[in-house]
Every structure is written in C-alpha cells, then in structure tokens.
Amino acid sequence: MNDLSQNVENLRDEMIVFLTEMCRIPAIAPESGGDGEVERASFVLLQLARMGFQNVEVVEAKDKRVSAGYRPNIIVTLPGSDRSLPPVWVLAHLDIVPEGDRKLWKTNPFDPVLKKGMLIGRGVEDNGQSLTSSLFAAKALKDSGNQQQRTVKLAFVADEEVGSKFGIQYLIEEGLFGKSDLVLVPDAGSPDGSKIEVVEKSHLQLKVITHGKQAHASRPHKGTNAFRAASKFVAKVSDVLYEEFNSQNTLFDPPFSTFECTKKEPNVPNINTIPGEDVFHMDCRVLPEIDLEEVMKSINRVAREVEKETGAKIVFEDIRLGKAPKATPSDSPIVKNLQKALKDIRGINAEPMGIGGGTCAAMFREKGIPAAVWETNDELAHEPNEYCKVANLVADAKVMARLFQL
C-alpha cells in the first residue's frame, strides 16, 4: 500500500503536465456553442498509448450536431486476477462548461496557470482533476507490476454537463454495467474529502407565468399588473412551502428542503407601462421522503389565492418533477471500500451524505446500481477562476489507487 502511494507521489509532476495540457483543449457541448469532446479525447487516447495501457475502447454515441459526427466515451480496463469479483468503475467526464464572462477571470481560462499549489483554468476541477487522478492511480497500479484482484474500469465520458444523453446514459443503455458493479462518480465532494454522497434530493422546477392586463402606469385602474401579482405570489409561496414541508434529514446539508424563486425574465421595455405578463422560475430541492405532488398542490393553492386577490391569472409551464432515486446503501461495497481507502491513506473517517445538486450517479441508482460520489475539492465548478489544488489531485489519486486494491 505504501509503495503504491509512493508510486503516485512520484507521478506528481506528470499529473500536473497532463491536466494542464488537457485543459488547454476546450470540450464544450453543441448546446453551449462548442464542438464536443473529440479533440480532447484524442489527446487522452494519445497519452493512454504513451503510458502503455493495452485495453482501451472508444464507445461512439452518434451526434450529427458536432463535426466528428459522434461523441466519444473512452473505456480503460485493467483486468483483475479474480474475474468472479465485480469490477470497480471510476467515471469522470471529458466535457466542460464555457468560461462565462472573461472579464471575471484573472488568467486565460484555457491556458491553465500554476500558482501557489493551485492550477487555475476552466475545467481543471470539474472534471479534469478526477479524470487525471483516476488515470494516474491506474497507471501507478499498472506500473507496480502487481495485478489487483478486482478488474478496474475507467470511463472518461462525454456530455455530462448538459444531460449525459451521449455519455453515461448512453453507456448504461448499452449494457456496460452490472447490478453488482462498484461505481464511483468523482464529481462532487468536500474540501477535506470526508463526505461520500449516497443520495440526492428530489428536484422540482417550474416556469410561472402571470397574466394580467397591460395599461399606462398613470392609469393602473385600467389594467391588471402582472408584475405585482407575481410579486405577491413570490412573497407568499416560498414562505408557505418552507412552513408546510419543514421536515429535516441530517444526511443532507442543508438538512431541509429548499423552495426558491430564481430566474426573472424581462416584461416590458419601458418604465411607464404596467406589464400584462410576467415570467419567473422556481427551483425546489426537496427531501426524498416528501411527495412532490403534494408540493405542487400547495403551489397551486397559493396561486389560486393570489388570483382571487389580484384578478390576475397564474399558470405553470415546464414543470419538471425529478423524484430522487433510492439511496445507495451506506453498507454497499463501494461505500465501505471507499471508506477503508480513505482511512488507510488519509486517516479520514468518511461519512455518507446527501446533496441538493444533481449528479449522474442518480442514473445508476435509477437502474438499481449503487453508486457513490466522492472527491476532494473546494466546490468551484462553473465559477470564474476555477482551480484545482495539486494536493487534492495527488491525494485523491492515492485513495483511488488503494480503492483499486480492495
């Protein structure tokens, strides 16, 4: 175990170079104005060949929207000595989000810079860190010459940032995973690496449209102010939901459901017109034990009350009800083995937890495949000046290398 950790430590500089070079190559989905992941995948495949990996496969998901005509998913296999054991998977994603507002970046987002032990650039943490950690953990194991008992499989997938239709979802549909496989998705975590995500909150999103009657601002009695009605609804609905669905579950942080009014769309372009229509959105992250249909009933009830008070009409569109899949059991092999690896390598007593955000681990749980989510990070995904701490990069690789031995 100590020798394997030292092998990883010896790869520190190579890991930094790999992550830097990879993150100079944008890998952005067509929905976000990019051309997919093929160029970045080509770089990774070249490095895999250079490192001497023998069992490498590219699973192509057809997509006419990108110039290559497909989205690449790279599968790397290190065969184990005991084929009766289910394999352990680590799934990291190739794609990234755009840089956003360049003015908010202190450096070029696509030319990563190493400063004070941090590599700064778009995608270095999300998800370049974990892709690099898992790859170099496998390299350290391979180069040690000691074959592990359990087969190790790495998947570097496309399309995670906009839905995984051409990535993990595609691979699941292709039948690559078994119900007893150990699945690690290193795409969320905590700064000290002590949290293993095993469940997500349910997710409710909707678009709220308030219909009134447009009029001159000096003659409000001739119209019905859709903005005012929407404001009354906003002021009331969150309070009602927080009061009526106030149960707590300490597995989550925060331990309660959240009901927030978020995006506000423009109504009228001038300031002296009462808007006849107003549009905003709601995002609710709900504890899995709460029925989303009951939440919608409360939202509808508040809407009817505001309608009577204001004379406006409130309707809902784009209602998305995402019931959280059943949690990965805390005593499942992937959780127990990951806890042991963290204890062995870093002395951490890691605990299962839930999150409000969504990860593609949910896709595995929906199919009855227990999956755990874990990495060490400062939660900078999608932010300007995103960084990856080199210490986290190397420490996570050591933990993954130990996980591969269990």
Sequence and secondary structure as in RCSB ss.txt:
>XXXX:A:sequence
MNDLSQNVENLRDEMIVFLTEMCRIPAIAPESGGDGEVERASFVLLQLARMGFQNVEVVEAKDKRVSAGYRPNII
VTLPGSDRSLPPVWVLAHLDIVPEGDRKLWKTNPFDPVLKKGMLIGRGVEDNGQSLTSSLFAAKALKDSGNQQQR
TVKLAFVADEEVGSKFGIQYLIEEGLFGKSDLVLVPDAGSPDGSKIEVVEKSHLQLKVITHGKQAHASRPHKGTN
AFRAASKFVAKVSDVLYEEFNSQNTLFDPPFSTFECTKKEPNVPNINTIPGEDVFHMDCRVLPEIDLEEVMKSIN
RVAREVEKETGAKIVFEDIRLGKAPKATPSDSPIVKNLQKALKDIRGINAEPMGIGGGTCAAMFREKGIPAAVWE
TNDELAHEPNEYCKVANLVADAKVMARLFQL
>XXXX:A:secstr
 HHHHHHHHHTHHHHHHHHHHHTTS  B GGGT  BSHHHHHHHHHHHHHHT  EEEEEEEE TTSTTSEEEEEE
EEE  S TTS  EEEEEE  B     GGG SS TTS EEETTEEESTTIIIIIIHHHHHHHHHHHHHHHT   SS
 EEEEEES GGGT TTTHHHHHHTT   TT EEEE S  BTTS EEEEEE EEEEEEEEEE B EETT GGGSB 
HHHHHHHHHHHHHHHHHHHT  B TTBSSSB EEEEEEE    SSTTEE SEEEEEEEEEE TTS HHHHHHHHH
HHHHHHHHHHS EEEEEEEEEE       TTSHHHHHHHHHHHHHH    EEEEESS  THHHHHHTT  EEE  
B    TT TT EEEHHHHHHHHHHHHHHHH 
